[in-house]
Amino acid sequence: MNTRLCPCCGQSNRCAQADSETAVEQCWCFSIEVDRQALDELPLETRDRACLCPRCAQGLRPETAD
C-alpha cells in the first residue's frame, strides 16, 4: 500500500509524515477533526495504514476532472 495516497480516493494525501523518514511536528491533519463516516467507510485492510487526503478527511467528495 502506498502511504502517500488517500485510501478513499487514491489522490495524494499530502501527509508530512508519509513524506518523511523521521517524525514530524506539523501536518495539516494535526489541526482538523477527521470525519467519522469517512473513516468508517474505509475497508478494514486499509485502516491505520495511510492518511486520508484533506478533502476525504473532511467528508467532502473527491474532486473530479471536468
KAJOZI-V192613 format. One record per helix or strand of 3 or more residues. SS is the DSSP state (H for helix, E for strand). FROM is the first residue (numbers start at 1). TO is the last residue. If there is no record, write none. Layout:
SS|FROM|TO + SS|FROM|TO
//
This chain:
H|28|31 + H|36|40 + H|44|46 + H|54|57
//
